[in-house]
Amino acid sequence: MHFVYILESEDAEHWYVGVTSDLNRRMLEHNRGHSTHTSKYTNWKLKNYFAFVERRKAEEFEKYLKSHSGRAFSKKHF
């Protein structure tokens, strides 16, 4: 399985969208500061995740969520 996930920083001012096949490992990496894009903020919490069988589909959905319309969709629904 491949997961598209949405993280929210502890202060609720920053969001991050990513894709992984190991959600638990990836959460640990984000909260330990091992990710360049999220290391400035710690104590990320998982807001939502979506499971896909195909990696390509997960990457397409991640790309959509990072687009302007995808961000608007996320704010409205999550």
C-alpha positions, -999 to +999 in steps of 0.1 A: +000+000+000+010+036-007-002+064+015-008+101+008-007+119+041-014+154+054+005+166+084-003+197+105+023+214+127+017+217+165+010+254+161-016+246+133+000+271+110+019+248+087+008+218+067+027+192+047+015+167+021+036+136+013+035+101+000+051+069+015+047+032+017+055+032+055+034+058+073+047+050+108+084+053+097+077+085+078+059+101+108+090+093+130+113+108+104+092+140+103+091+144+141+128+137+145+137+164+120+150+140+093+130+157+065+143+189+050+109+204+044+095+197+079+125+199+101+119+236+111+088+225+129+084+195+152+056+176+167+037+171+135+004+154+138-013+133+112-045+150+099-055+126+072-042+098+050-054+080+019-043+045+009-036+035-027-027+001-042-007+017-070+022+041-063+014+061-095-021+069-083-008+080-049+017+103-065-010+118-087-032+125-057-003+140-038+004+163-068-032+173-069-033+181-031-002+203-036-019+223-064-040+254-059-073+236-063-061+207-042-051+230-013-086+246-015-102+211-015-081+202+016-090+233+035-127+227+028-128+190+036-101+184+062 
